Amino acid sequence: MAAIVSTDVRVTGGVVRGVREGATVAWRGIPYAAPPVGALRFRSPYPVVAWSGVRDASDYGPVAVQAYKGQFRGMPPEVPSSEDCLTLNVIAPALPPHRRMPVMVYIHGGGYSAGSSREFTGQGESFVRTGQVVYVSFNYRLGALGYLDFSRYSTRRRRFESNLGLRDQVAALRWVHRNVAAFGGDPRNVTVFGESAGGNAVTTLMATPSARGLFARAIAQSSPPSAVYPHELAAVWAEEFVEVVGRRKGGGRPGALSDEEAVALLTETPAADLVAAALSIQASTPDRHPGTFCLAPVIDGRFLPRHPLHAFRTGRAHRVPLIIGTNDREGTIFRGRIDILPRSPARIDALFASVPESARLEMRDAYPGLPAGRSAADFAGDYAFWYPSVKVADYHSRYAPVHCYRFDIAPRLMKWVGLDATHGLEMYALFDQADARVARAMTALGGRKPFSSAGERMRDSWLHFATSGTLPESWPSYTEHDRRTMIIADSDRVESDPRPARREAWSRFLPLG
């Protein structure tokens, strides 16, 4: 009988005991930083607190505190949640490798307010069962605890640091760099990838100086790369948030709180109340500040010294190979509870007001019927996801290999309801979730086989990239000259400069970088 990987592994802090699950071994709930509670709330992640004996790593750690029925659907109430959430999971093939394996580190999405590493994307079995990679996923701080910048309230006695969720991500990658060899992984061969907010994390990490050397390549799926904001705007959101918390706790009229009172509110208010207050700011931001999203990284001048798009344009982003892409119609899903994009007439008018008339006319030609219906959804999705991703590809291709894709395939039901290949759809294909309840519903009217086949091709490409740093010859590299893009559809094809009229309209409407 072939030997299997030991389930007891020594890592930073002590020994963890995983569990054999068929052809894989999993270690879950491993701390990668100290619990960010008490005096460590709103502070950079501190080193792991050591434990004695063997730590059971058979189950996930608590998820970050979040709202189940918030702007984004969070984890259900029966799933344990806590401020003490900085844990990660490692999944490896059960058979010992002949040499250290490439590592894939996944960053979950959820609008930086929901989600966790225990979702199907964090489990990664479809990647690990190939025997080619070690898979890592992790939790990080969300909402006000991770993505509002309260540094303006810092005092000598109580510091508040910025970009806490981003700092957590760097801490997790640093843990991987130091410990993954014990699980059979190669710390010099790490691919970081993520979707939506996780995609934003990837493009932002590529511009974060302290992340240098922690990953060898990157994949950004449906990233909104522009969703990184100046310190001044982040300070406005922080003040609005403190006012909401103060009103809810009877702390006085808006604007009447002193900085000392604000510090007390932020440090003493229960986490669940902070989550509830953040929902109020999230709901008002799309109309008060059209085209922005309040829970996002901030350009603080130190940890994140410049906007990622500027870093890409000037070659200061980490020069690692990159796959980046979006789905065909990203914006169609953003309605109702998650109506956060600039797709209403008032929000679109606010964006139009700041550009020359010639740029407005060109944009209306590119999106006939704007600001109505279908055109509004496509305008909003392209504003947030597609065009900024094109600019990342343009800029980064000057300095490192880039491959671009567009995911076009949508089951018949998705087309019938007008969603098409919308934001997040490719995740069910990529992670082999055709049997999941949501995927079964989507394919109820047909299209299951081509949808699953597209996911298998994507997964093969992601594994090829993670193991070799390249893609097959059928997927050519991307340059500003030809903009060759893989269109993932019933039958994959390569197009040069897809949708050039839209791209040219955006170049005059929204100069980036």
C-alpha positions in Angstrom: 0.0 0.0 0.0 1.3 3.5 -0.9 2.3 5.8 1.9 0.0 8.7 2.6 0.9 12.2 3.8 1.1 12.5 7.6 -1.9 14.3 9.1 0.3 15.9 11.9 2.2 18.9 10.7 4.3 21.5 12.6 3.5 25.1 11.6 4.0 28.5 13.1 2.5 28.2 16.6 2.5 24.4 17.0 1.4 21.1 15.6 -1.9 20.7 13.7 -3.7 17.5 13.0 -5.6 17.2 9.7 -8.1 14.7 8.4 -7.9 12.2 5.5 -10.7 12.7 3.0 -10.5 10.2 0.2 -7.7 11.2 -2.1 -6.9 14.4 -0.1 -5.8 15.5 3.3 -7.3 18.7 4.8 -6.1 20.9 7.6 -8.7 23.6 8.5 -9.0 26.4 10.9 -5.2 27.0 11.3 -4.5 30.4 12.8 -2.2 32.6 10.7 -2.3 35.6 13.0 -3.4 36.4 16.6 -7.1 37.0 17.2 -7.8 40.7 16.3 -9.9 41.3 19.3 -9.8 43.7 22.3 -6.8 46.0 22.0 -6.0 44.4 18.6 -9.3 45.4 17.0 -8.5 47.8 14.1 -4.8 46.9 14.3 -2.5 45.2 11.9 -2.4 41.4 12.3 -0.2 40.3 15.1 1.9 37.1 15.2 0.2 33.8 15.9 -0.3 32.9 19.6 1.4 29.5 20.1 -0.5 26.5 21.5 0.6 23.4 23.4 -0.1 19.8 22.3 -1.7 18.9 19.0 -4.4 21.3 17.6 -7.4 19.7 15.9 -7.5 21.0 12.4 -10.5 18.9 11.1 -13.0 21.8 11.0 -13.2 25.3 9.7 -12.6 28.3 12.0 -15.3 30.9 12.6 -16.1 33.1 9.7 -15.6 36.9 9.8 -18.5 38.7 11.4 -21.1 39.5 8.7 -24.8 40.0 8.0 -26.7 37.0 6.7 -29.3 39.2 4.9 -27.1 42.2 4.2 -26.3 43.9 0.9 -24.5 40.7 0.0 -25.8 37.4 1.3 -23.6 36.3 4.1 -23.1 33.0 5.9 -26.2 31.6 7.6 -26.7 32.2 11.3 -25.9 28.6 12.3 -22.3 29.0 10.9 -20.0 30.2 13.8 -18.7 33.8 13.3 -16.4 35.8 15.3 -13.9 38.7 15.3 -11.4 35.9 16.0 -11.5 34.7 12.3 -8.0 34.8 11.0 -7.6 31.2 10.1 -6.7 29.3 6.9 -7.2 25.9 5.4 -4.7 23.7 3.5 -5.8 20.8 1.2 -3.2 18.5 -0.3 -3.1 15.2 -2.2 -3.0 12.3 0.1 -0.1 10.6 -1.7 3.3 12.1 -0.9 4.6 14.1 -3.9 7.9 13.3 -5.6 8.8 17.0 -5.3 7.3 20.1 -3.8 4.0 21.0 -5.6 2.8 24.4 -6.8 0.5 26.2 -4.4 -2.8 27.8 -5.3 -4.1 30.4 -2.8 -7.7 31.4 -3.2 -9.2 34.7 -1.9 -12.9 34.7 -1.5 -15.3 37.4 -2.7 -18.4 38.9 -1.2 -18.1 42.7 -1.6 -15.6 42.8 1.4 -18.7 42.4 3.6 -19.6 38.7 3.3 -18.2 35.3 2.4 -15.7 32.9 3.8 -13.1 30.2 3.1 -15.7 27.5 3.9 -17.7 28.1 0.7 -17.2 25.7 -2.2 -14.6 28.0 -3.7 -12.5 27.7 -0.5 -12.5 23.9 -0.6 -10.7 23.4 -3.8 -11.1 19.6 -4.1 -11.5 19.7 -7.9 -8.0 21.2 -8.1 -6.3 19.0 -5.5 -7.8 15.8 -6.8 -5.7 16.2 -9.9 -2.6 15.6 -7.7 -0.9 18.6 -9.1 -1.3 21.4 -6.4 -1.6 22.2 -2.8 -4.7 24.5 -2.2 -5.0 27.2 0.4 -8.0 29.4 1.4 -8.4 31.8 4.3 -10.7 34.2 6.1 -9.9 37.8 6.5 -11.6 40.7 8.3 -14.7 42.1 6.5 -17.0 45.1 6.7 -16.2 48.0 9.0 -13.7 45.8 10.9 -11.6 45.2 7.8 -12.5 47.8 5.1 -13.3 51.2 6.6 -10.3 53.4 7.4 -10.5 54.9 10.9 -6.9 56.0 11.0 -8.0 59.6 11.4 -9.1 58.8 14.9 -5.7 57.4 16.0 -4.2 58.8 19.2 -1.0 58.0 21.1 -3.0 55.7 23.4 -5.1 54.0 20.7 -4.0 53.4 17.1 -6.3 52.6 14.2 -4.6 51.3 11.1 -5.8 51.3 7.5 -6.3 48.4 5.0 -6.9 45.8 7.7 -8.4 43.2 5.3 -5.5 43.8 2.9 -3.0 43.4 5.7 -4.7 40.1 6.7 -4.2 38.9 3.1 -0.5 39.7 3.2 -0.2 38.0 6.6 -1.9 34.9 5.2 0.5 34.8 2.2 3.4 35.3 4.5 2.2 32.3 6.5 2.0 30.3 3.3 5.5 31.3 2.4 6.9 30.2 5.7 4.8 27.0 6.2 3.5 25.5 3.0 6.6 23.3 2.5 5.5 21.2 5.5 2.4 20.3 3.5 4.4 19.4 0.3 4.0 22.8 -1.3 6.6 25.0 -3.0 6.7 28.4 -1.4 8.5 29.8 -4.5 5.7 28.6 -6.7 2.5 30.3 -5.4 -0.4 31.4 -7.5 -2.8 33.8 -5.8 -6.3 34.0 -7.3 -9.7 35.4 -6.5 -13.0 36.6 -7.9 -15.0 39.8 -7.5 -13.7 41.3 -4.2 -11.2 38.5 -4.2 -10.2 39.6 -7.7 -9.8 43.2 -6.4 -7.6 41.8 -3.6 -5.4 40.2 -6.3 -4.9 43.3 -8.4 -4.4 45.4 -5.2 -1.9 42.9 -3.7 0.1 43.2 -7.0 0.5 46.9 -6.0 1.2 46.3 -2.3 4.9 46.6 -1.6 4.8 44.2 1.4 3.4 41.4 -0.8 6.4 41.4 -3.0 7.9 37.9 -3.3 5.0 36.2 -1.7 3.5 34.9 -5.0 4.9 34.0 -8.4 1.8 34.5 -10.5 -1.8 35.8 -10.2 -5.3 35.3 -11.6 -7.9 38.1 -11.2 -11.5 37.0 -12.1 -14.0 39.8 -12.5 -11.9 42.2 -10.5 -13.1 45.8 -10.0 -9.5 47.2 -10.0 -10.6 50.8 -9.7 -12.4 50.2 -6.4 -9.5 51.6 -4.3 -10.0 55.1 -3.0 -8.2 58.1 -1.7 -7.7 58.6 2.0 -9.8 61.7 1.9 -12.9 59.9 0.6 -12.3 57.0 3.0 -12.2 59.5 5.9 -15.7 60.7 4.8 -17.1 57.2 4.9 -15.5 56.7 8.4 -17.1 59.8 9.7 -20.5 58.8 8.3 -20.1 55.4 9.9 -19.2 56.8 13.3 -22.3 59.1 13.1 -24.5 56.2 12.4 -23.1 54.2 15.3 -23.5 57.2 17.5 -27.1 57.7 16.6 -27.9 54.1 17.2 -26.3 54.2 20.6 -27.9 57.5 21.5 -24.5 59.3 21.3 -25.8 62.6 20.1 -26.6 64.5 17.0 -24.8 63.9 13.7 -21.4 65.6 13.8 -21.6 66.2 17.6 -19.3 63.4 18.6 -15.8 64.3 19.7 -12.8 62.2 18.5 -12.6 60.7 22.0 -16.2 59.6 21.8 -15.6 58.2 18.4 -12.7 56.1 19.7 -14.9 54.8 22.5 -17.6 53.8 20.1 -15.3 52.0 17.7 -13.5 50.1 20.4 -16.4 49.2 22.7 -19.4 48.7 20.3 -20.2 45.0 19.8 -19.1 43.6 16.4 -22.7 42.8 15.4 -23.7 46.4 15.9 -20.8 47.6 13.7 -22.0 45.2 11.0 -25.5 46.7 11.2 -24.1 50.2 11.0 -22.0 49.4 8.0 -25.1 48.2 6.1 -26.5 51.7 6.4 -23.4 53.2 4.8 -23.3 50.5 2.1 -26.9 51.3 1.2 -26.4 55.1 0.9 -23.0 55.1 -0.9 -24.1 54.3 -4.4 -26.4 57.3 -4.5 -24.3 59.7 -2.4 -21.0 58.8 -4.1 -22.0 57.2 -7.5 -19.5 54.8 -9.0 -17.8 54.0 -5.6 -18.0 51.3 -3.0 -17.3 52.2 0.6 -15.8 48.9 1.7 -12.6 48.8 -0.2 -8.8 49.3 0.1 -7.6 52.9 0.6 -4.5 54.7 -0.7 -3.0 55.4 2.6 0.5 56.5 1.4 2.3 53.8 3.2 0.9 50.2 3.2 -0.7 51.0 -0.2 1.2 54.0 -1.4 -0.5 54.5 -4.8 -3.5 53.4 -6.8 -3.0 50.0 -8.3 -3.8 51.3 -11.8 -1.0 53.8 -11.4 1.3 51.1 -10.2 0.5 49.0 -13.2 0.9 51.8 -15.6 4.3 52.8 -14.2 5.7 49.3 -13.8 5.6 49.4 -10.0 3.2 46.5 -9.7 4.8 43.2 -9.0 6.0 41.9 -12.4 4.5 38.4 -12.2 2.5 36.6 -14.9 -1.2 37.5 -14.8 -4.5 36.0 -16.1 -7.2 38.6 -15.9 -10.8 38.6 -17.3 -14.4 39.3 -16.8 -17.8 37.8 -17.7 -19.8 38.8 -20.8 -22.5 40.8 -18.9 -21.1 41.5 -15.5 -23.7 44.1 -14.5 -27.0 42.3 -15.0 -27.0 40.7 -11.5 -26.6 44.0 -9.7 -30.2 44.9 -8.9 -32.5 44.7 -6.0 -30.6 44.2 -2.8 -27.2 44.4 -4.5 -28.0 47.5 -6.6 -24.6 49.0 -6.0 -23.4 49.9 -9.5 -24.0 53.2 -11.5 -26.9 51.8 -13.5 -29.8 54.1 -12.5 -30.4 57.3 -14.6 -29.4 59.5 -11.6 -26.1 57.7 -11.0 -25.3 57.6 -14.7 -26.1 61.4 -15.0 -23.7 62.0 -12.1 -20.9 60.3 -13.9 -21.7 62.0 -17.2 -21.6 65.4 -15.5 -17.9 65.3 -15.0 -16.8 64.5 -18.6 -16.8 66.6 -21.8 -19.8 66.5 -24.1 -17.9 64.7 -26.8 -17.2 61.8 -24.4 -20.8 61.6 -23.4 -22.0 61.4 -27.0 -19.5 58.7 -27.8 -20.5 56.7 -24.7 -24.2 56.9 -25.7 -23.3 55.6 -29.2 -21.4 52.7 -27.6 -24.4 51.9 -25.4 -27.6 52.7 -27.4 -30.6 53.4 -25.3 -28.6 54.5 -22.2 -29.7 55.0 -19.5 -32.5 52.4 -20.0 -32.5 48.7 -19.2 -30.0 46.5 -20.9 -27.6 49.3 -21.9 -27.6 50.6 -18.3 -26.6 47.2 -16.9 -23.8 46.8 -19.5 -22.6 50.3 -18.9 -22.4 49.7 -15.1 -20.7 46.3 -15.4 -18.2 47.6 -17.9 -17.5 50.7 -15.7 -16.8 48.6 -12.6 -15.2 45.4 -14.0 -14.5 45.2 -17.7 -12.8 48.4 -18.7 -10.6 48.7 -15.6 -9.5 45.1 -16.2 -8.7 45.9 -19.8 -6.5 48.8 -18.5 -4.7 46.5 -16.0 -4.0 44.1 -18.9 -2.8 46.9 -21.2 -0.4 48.3 -18.6 0.9 45.1 -17.1 1.6 43.6 -20.5 4.3 46.2 -20.9 6.3 44.5 -18.1 5.1 40.9 -17.6 3.2 38.2 -19.4 -0.6 38.7 -19.5 -3.4 36.5 -20.7 -7.0 37.8 -21.0 -10.3 36.0 -21.1 -14.0 36.7 -21.4 -16.5 34.1 -20.1 -19.5 34.1 -22.4 -21.2 30.8 -21.8 -24.6 30.9 -20.0 -27.2 28.2 -19.5 -30.5 28.7 -21.3 -32.4 29.8 -18.2 -29.8 32.6 -17.5 -30.4 33.9 -21.0 -34.2 33.7 -20.6 -34.3 35.8 -17.5 -31.9 38.4 -19.0 -28.9 37.7 -16.8 -26.7 35.9 -19.4 -23.1 35.3 -18.4 -23.3 37.6 -15.4 -21.0 38.3 -12.5 -20.0 35.2 -10.6 -21.5 32.7 -13.0 -18.2 31.2 -14.0 -17.4 30.1 -10.4 -20.0 27.3 -10.6 -18.3 26.0 -13.7 -14.7 26.5 -12.6 -15.2 24.8 -9.3 -17.1 21.8 -10.7 -20.4 22.7 -9.0 -22.8 21.5 -11.7 -24.6 19.4 -9.1 -25.0 22.2 -6.6 -28.6 23.4 -6.0 -28.0 26.8 -7.7 -26.3 25.3 -10.7 -29.0 22.7 -11.2 -31.6 25.4 -11.2 -29.6 27.5 -13.7 -29.3 24.5 -16.1 -32.9 23.3 -15.6 -33.8 24.4 -19.2 -30.6 23.0 -20.7 -27.0 23.9 -21.2 -25.5 21.9 -18.3 -23.0 19.9 -20.4 -21.4 22.8 -22.3 -21.4 24.8 -19.0 -19.5 22.1 -17.2 -17.2 21.5 -20.1 -16.3 25.2 -20.1 -15.4 25.0 -16.4 -13.3 21.9 -17.0 -11.3 23.8 -19.7 -10.9 26.8 -17.4 -9.7 24.6 -14.5 -7.2 22.9 -16.8 -5.9 26.3 -17.9 -5.7 27.5 -14.3 -3.7 24.4 -13.3 -1.5 24.7 -16.3 -0.7 28.3 -15.4 -0.1 27.4 -11.7 2.2 24.6 -12.5 4.2 26.1 -15.4 3.5 29.8 -15.4 2.3 29.7 -18.9 -0.8 28.7 -20.9 -1.2 26.4 -23.9 -0.3 27.8 -27.3 -4.0 27.9 -28.1 -4.4 30.7 -25.6 -2.0 33.5 -26.9 -0.6 36.2 -24.7 -2.1 39.6 -24.5 -0.4 42.9 -25.7 -1.7 46.4 -26.2 -1.0 46.0 -29.9 -3.4 43.1 -30.5 -5.4 42.6 -27.2 -5.9 38.9 -28.0 -8.5 37.6 -25.6 -9.8 34.0 -25.1 -13.6 33.9 -25.4 -14.8 31.0 -23.3 -18.0 29.8 -24.9 -19.6 26.6 -26.3 -16.5 26.5 -28.5 -13.6 28.7 -27.3 -12.1 31.2 -29.7 -9.6 34.0 -29.6 -10.6 37.5 -30.5 -8.4 40.6 -31.0 -9.6 43.7 -29.2 -13.1 42.6 -28.3 -15.6 45.5 -28.3 -13.2 48.2 -29.6 -15.9 50.9 -29.8 -16.7 50.5 -26.1 -13.1 50.5 -25.2 -12.4 53.6 -27.2 -15.4 55.4 -25.7 -14.3 54.5 -22.2 -10.7 55.7 -22.9 -12.1 59.2 -23.3 -14.8 58.9 -20.7 -12.8 57.4 -17.9 -9.0 57.9 -18.2 -7.4 55.5 -15.7 -4.0 55.2 -14.3 
